[in-house]
Amino acid sequence: MKALMISKDSLLHAEVAAQGSARLPAVQLVASRQGLRDAVERPVPDAPELVILDASDEAAEWELVDRLARQYPNASFILLTREAQQELLIRAMRAGMREVLQLPLVHRAFHEAMDRIEIESGVTRMRDGKVLAFIACKGGSGATFLATNFGYALAALAEKKVLLIDLHGQFGDATLYVSDQKPTMTLSDICGQITRMDGAFLESCLVHVAPGFGVLAAADDPSQAVDMKPEHMDVILRVARQHYDYIVLDVGRQIDALSLRALDSADTIYPVLQLALPDIRDGRRLIDIFRSLGYAVDRIRLIVNRYQKGGKLRLADLEHALGADVVHTVPNDYVSATDSVNQGIPVLQLSRSSPVARSLADLVELVTERRVSEAKSLFDRLFGRSAAEQ
């Protein structure tokens, strides 16, 4: 968004520029003026989409506010003032200026104002994201592999904006499954600065794997977990729902206060297990915990990983033992999955025609409830190039 900054304060100008550049999309200060009269007498040739007016030293020139608004009729305005001067506020409201912020600038208030402006102007839209939690019934079930690769698939195939949050209390390594980037911020860092939480701050803390898909890494120091409170997760998920279509949680196996609060907020919980007696036993314990917490049965949907037909244990046996439905099976595609994990590249990107890639496409179709005709486009996008190359 192109912006005009009107202020004599060079430090304030630099502060607004820094906050604006941290946003996605960025706010670019393409022009600056020293005051209202300077702005009115020297209009910007390429009309700005946003005008930020520092009214601290404009007491004698209030009448110019109306002229400035007429000069840029399609722009949104943010008025900055150190004292709420009644006459100035009345003129600003009459001119259609809705956002008035006190100085010194509170960054969170600035970003909240920008969120409202972008939604009203159609630059972005407020989402109502779904929270999907992947949780391992037993260690080694492949829940992290599925959570990370499914998040990538949602973004790549269904063109959704997706956030994955690694909730492992220790040894969280979700980013390594899909990226070689080192996280600069983690979940514990965000919890330590929770008062800054807004869409722009959250976005700036992610490892950006692909357009539309980012990962919030787990705390890299287990000792920092004591500073992460359940109420922090409420704030993070509330902001995330507003800015992402889907929030995928990689819960891990241990349920603590933080992950429990996240599970409470989840729209759907996907326990991941293999078709083996130890997994079934631990899966039963996990389902019993969910029932004791009052989770509705239709929120819990089993995913069987590394599934092979013809074994002694059947899916019907699993459903009977756990009292829950299996909604999806992922084939035992060891080579493709191992190559993906070892290289830190999503399996859809590395081996798009593999059985596990096809299974992920099926899961995207299931979760997004795409119609058959739309679902075909997913497969065309995924496999069309392979067919053309043959």
C-alpha positions in Angstrom: 0.0 0.0 0.0 1.5 3.3 -1.1 1.4 6.0 1.6 2.0 9.7 2.1 3.5 10.7 5.5 2.9 14.3 6.7 5.2 15.1 9.6 8.1 17.3 10.7 9.3 14.6 13.0 12.0 12.5 11.3 12.1 10.0 14.1 8.4 9.4 13.8 8.7 9.1 10.1 11.4 6.4 10.5 9.3 4.6 13.1 6.2 4.5 10.9 8.3 3.4 7.9 9.8 0.5 9.9 6.4 -0.7 11.1 4.9 -0.4 7.7 7.6 -2.4 6.0 7.0 -5.2 8.5 3.5 -5.7 7.2 2.3 -8.1 4.5 1.5 -6.5 2.2 4.0 -3.7 3.1 3.1 -0.1 3.7 5.5 1.9 1.5 6.1 5.6 2.4 6.4 6.8 -1.2 6.3 10.5 -0.3 6.6 12.9 2.6 5.6 16.4 3.4 6.6 18.7 6.3 3.0 19.9 7.1 -0.6 20.2 6.0 0.1 23.3 3.9 3.1 21.7 2.2 0.9 18.6 1.5 -1.9 20.6 0.0 0.3 22.9 -2.1 2.4 20.0 -3.4 0.1 17.1 -4.2 1.7 13.7 -4.9 1.4 13.0 -8.7 0.7 9.3 -8.0 -2.2 9.6 -5.6 -1.4 7.6 -2.3 -3.8 4.9 -1.0 -3.0 5.9 2.5 -2.3 9.3 4.1 -0.7 9.4 7.6 -1.0 12.9 9.1 0.9 13.9 12.2 -1.3 16.7 13.5 0.9 17.5 16.6 2.0 20.9 15.1 -1.0 21.7 12.9 -3.2 23.6 15.3 -3.3 26.7 13.2 -4.1 25.0 10.0 -7.1 22.8 10.8 -9.0 24.3 7.8 -6.6 22.5 5.5 -7.8 19.1 6.7 -10.9 19.3 4.5 -8.8 20.3 1.5 -6.4 17.4 2.0 -9.3 14.9 2.1 -10.8 16.3 -1.1 -7.3 16.2 -2.7 -7.1 12.4 -2.1 -10.8 11.2 -2.1 -9.9 7.5 -2.5 -7.3 7.4 0.2 -7.6 6.1 3.7 -6.4 8.4 6.5 -4.6 7.9 9.8 -4.5 10.9 12.1 -1.7 11.0 14.7 -2.0 13.4 17.6 -0.4 13.9 21.0 -3.5 15.6 22.5 -7.1 15.0 21.5 -8.0 18.5 20.2 -11.8 18.6 19.8 -12.0 21.0 16.8 -9.4 18.9 14.9 -11.2 15.7 15.7 -14.5 17.1 14.5 -12.9 18.3 11.2 -11.2 15.0 10.8 -14.5 13.1 11.2 -16.3 15.4 8.8 -13.6 14.8 6.3 -14.1 11.0 6.6 -10.9 10.2 8.7 -11.8 7.3 10.9 -8.5 6.3 12.4 -7.1 8.5 15.2 -4.0 7.3 17.1 -2.3 8.8 20.1 1.4 9.7 20.1 3.8 8.3 21.1 2.8 5.6 18.6 1.6 2.3 20.0 2.7 -0.2 17.5 -0.1 -2.6 18.2 -2.7 0.1 17.7 -1.1 1.1 14.4 -1.3 -2.4 13.1 -4.8 -2.9 14.3 -5.8 0.3 12.5 -4.0 -0.9 9.3 -5.8 -4.2 9.6 -9.2 -2.4 9.6 -8.1 -0.1 6.7 -6.9 -3.0 4.6 -10.2 -5.0 5.1 -12.3 -2.0 4.3 -10.4 -1.2 1.2 -10.4 -4.8 0.0 -6.6 -5.2 0.2 -7.1 -8.1 2.6 -10.1 -9.8 4.1 -10.7 -11.0 7.6 -10.7 -14.7 7.6 -12.5 -17.2 9.8 -9.8 -19.9 9.9 -10.3 -23.5 10.8 -8.0 -25.1 13.4 -6.9 -28.6 12.6 -4.9 -30.5 15.2 -2.7 -33.5 14.4 -1.7 -35.6 17.4 0.4 -38.8 17.6 -1.2 -41.7 19.3 2.2 -43.3 19.7 5.8 -42.1 19.1 6.9 -42.6 15.5 3.4 -42.6 14.0 4.3 -40.0 11.5 2.1 -37.2 12.8 4.6 -34.4 12.2 5.3 -35.6 8.7 1.6 -35.6 7.9 0.9 -32.3 9.6 3.7 -30.4 7.8 3.2 -32.0 4.4 -0.6 -31.6 4.7 -0.2 -27.9 5.5 2.0 -27.4 2.4 -0.6 -29.4 0.3 -3.4 -27.1 1.5 -1.5 -24.0 0.4 -0.2 -25.5 -2.9 -3.2 -27.4 -4.1 -6.2 -25.6 -2.6 -4.5 -22.2 -2.7 -5.3 -21.6 1.0 -3.3 -19.4 3.4 -2.0 -21.8 6.0 -0.2 -21.5 9.3 1.4 -24.5 11.0 2.2 -24.2 14.7 4.7 -26.6 16.3 3.5 -27.3 19.8 6.1 -29.9 20.8 7.2 -29.1 24.3 10.7 -30.1 23.5 12.6 -31.4 20.4 10.1 -29.7 18.1 11.5 -30.0 14.6 8.5 -29.4 12.3 10.4 -26.9 10.2 13.0 -29.5 9.3 10.4 -31.6 7.5 9.7 -28.9 4.9 12.5 -26.3 5.0 16.2 -25.8 5.6 15.6 -22.3 7.0 16.6 -21.7 10.6 13.8 -20.0 12.6 14.6 -16.5 13.9 11.5 -16.5 16.2 9.8 -19.4 18.0 6.5 -19.9 19.8 8.2 -19.0 23.1 9.4 -15.8 21.7 5.9 -14.8 20.6 4.6 -15.7 24.1 7.2 -13.5 25.6 6.0 -10.6 23.5 2.3 -11.4 23.5 1.2 -7.8 23.9 2.6 -7.2 20.3 0.4 -9.9 18.8 -1.3 -9.0 15.6 -1.4 -10.4 12.1 1.8 -8.6 10.9 3.8 -9.6 14.0 2.7 -13.2 13.7 3.6 -13.3 10.0 7.0 -11.8 10.6 7.8 -14.6 13.1 7.2 -17.5 10.7 9.5 -19.7 8.5 8.0 -19.1 5.1 8.1 -22.4 3.3 6.1 -21.3 0.3 3.6 -18.6 -0.7 0.7 -19.0 1.6 2.4 -21.5 4.0 4.4 -20.6 7.0 5.6 -22.5 10.1 5.8 -21.1 13.7 8.6 -23.1 15.2 8.5 -24.7 18.6 10.6 -23.4 21.5 14.2 -24.4 20.9 14.9 -24.3 24.7 12.7 -26.5 26.8 13.3 -24.3 29.8 11.4 -21.5 28.1 8.2 -23.5 28.2 7.5 -22.3 31.7 6.9 -18.8 30.3 4.3 -20.0 27.8 0.8 -19.7 29.3 -2.5 -21.3 28.1 -4.0 -17.8 27.7 -1.2 -17.0 25.3 -2.5 -19.7 23.0 -5.9 -18.1 23.1 -4.5 -14.8 21.8 -2.3 -16.5 19.1 -5.2 -18.6 17.8 -7.6 -15.7 17.8 -5.3 -13.6 15.6 -4.4 -16.6 13.5 -8.1 -17.4 12.7 -8.5 -13.8 11.4 -5.5 -14.0 9.0 -5.3 -17.6 7.9 -7.7 -20.0 6.2 -6.3 -23.0 8.1 -4.2 -23.3 11.2 -2.6 -26.7 11.5 -1.4 -27.8 14.9 1.4 -30.3 15.3 0.6 -31.3 18.9 3.1 -34.0 19.4 2.3 -36.8 21.9 2.5 -35.1 25.3 -0.5 -33.1 26.4 0.4 -30.1 28.6 -1.5 -27.0 29.6 -0.6 -25.2 26.4 -1.4 -28.0 24.0 -4.6 -28.8 25.9 -5.8 -25.2 25.4 -5.0 -25.5 21.7 -6.9 -28.8 21.4 -9.9 -27.1 23.2 -10.0 -24.6 20.3 -9.5 -27.1 17.5 -12.4 -27.5 15.1 -11.1 -31.0 14.2 -8.6 -33.4 15.9 -6.8 -35.9 13.8 -5.2 -38.7 16.0 -2.5 -40.3 13.8 -1.7 -44.0 14.3 -0.6 -47.1 12.5 -2.5 -50.4 12.3 -0.7 -52.2 15.1 -1.7 -53.3 18.6 0.6 -50.8 20.5 -0.8 -47.9 18.5 -4.4 -49.1 19.0 -3.7 -49.4 22.8 -2.3 -45.9 23.0 -5.0 -44.6 20.7 -7.7 -45.9 23.0 -6.1 -44.1 25.9 -6.0 -40.9 23.9 -9.6 -41.2 22.8 -10.6 -41.8 26.4 -8.9 -38.6 27.5 -10.7 -36.7 24.8 -14.0 -38.1 25.9 -13.3 -37.2 29.5 -12.6 -33.6 28.3 -16.0 -33.5 26.7 -14.9 -33.4 23.1 -17.6 -34.3 20.7 -17.2 -37.5 18.8 -17.5 -35.8 15.4 -14.5 -33.6 16.2 -12.2 -36.7 16.4 -11.3 -38.2 13.1 -8.7 -41.0 12.9 -5.9 -41.1 10.2 -4.1 -44.4 9.7 -0.6 -43.9 8.5 1.6 -46.4 6.6 -1.5 -48.4 5.8 -1.2 -51.7 3.9 -4.2 -53.7 2.8 -4.4 -57.4 3.6 -3.0 -57.4 7.2 -4.5 -59.3 10.0 -5.8 -56.2 11.6 -8.6 -54.4 9.6 -9.8 -50.8 9.7 -13.1 -52.1 11.1 -11.3 -53.7 14.0 -9.6 -50.3 14.7 -12.8 -48.4 14.6 -14.6 -50.9 16.9 -11.7 -50.8 19.4 -11.5 -47.0 19.5 -15.1 -46.1 18.9 -14.2 -43.5 16.3 -14.2 -43.5 12.5 -11.2 -43.7 10.2 -11.6 -40.8 7.8 -8.4 -41.3 5.8 -5.5 -43.8 5.2 -2.0 -42.9 4.1 -0.2 -45.6 2.1 3.1 -47.1 3.3 5.3 -45.2 0.8 8.6 -45.4 2.8 11.0 -44.3 0.1 9.2 -41.1 -0.9 8.5 -40.2 2.8 12.1 -40.8 3.8 13.5 -38.9 0.9 11.3 -35.9 1.8 12.2 -35.9 5.5 16.0 -36.3 4.8 16.0 -33.5 2.3 13.6 -31.2 4.2 11.5 -30.8 1.1 7.7 -31.3 1.0 6.8 -34.7 -0.6 4.5 -32.9 -3.0 7.4 -30.9 -4.3 9.9 -33.7 -4.3 7.8 -36.6 -5.6 4.4 -35.3 -6.8 3.3 -38.6 -8.4 4.1 -40.8 -5.4 1.3 -42.7 -3.5 1.8 -40.5 -0.4 1.5 -37.3 -2.6 -1.8 -38.6 -4.1 -3.0 -39.5 -0.6 -2.3 -35.9 0.6 -4.3 -34.6 -2.4 -7.2 -36.8 -1.3 -7.0 -35.4 2.2 -7.0 -31.8 0.9 -10.1 -32.6 -1.0 -11.7 -34.2 2.1 -10.9 -31.3 4.4 -11.8 -28.5 2.0 -14.9 -30.3 0.8 -14.2 -29.4 -2.8 -16.7 -30.6 -5.4 -15.6 -33.3 -7.8 -15.0 -31.0 -10.6 -12.9 -28.7 -8.4 -11.0 -31.7 -7.0 -10.0 -32.8 -10.5 -8.2 -29.5 -10.8 -6.2 -30.4 -7.8 -5.0 -33.5 -9.4 -4.4 -31.7 -12.7 -2.2 -29.2 -10.9 -0.4 -32.0 -9.1 0.1 -34.6 -11.8 -0.5 -32.7 -15.1 3.1 -31.7 -15.5 4.2 -35.3 -14.9 2.0 -36.6 -17.6 3.2 -33.9 -20.0 6.8 -34.8 -19.3 6.3 -38.5 -20.0 
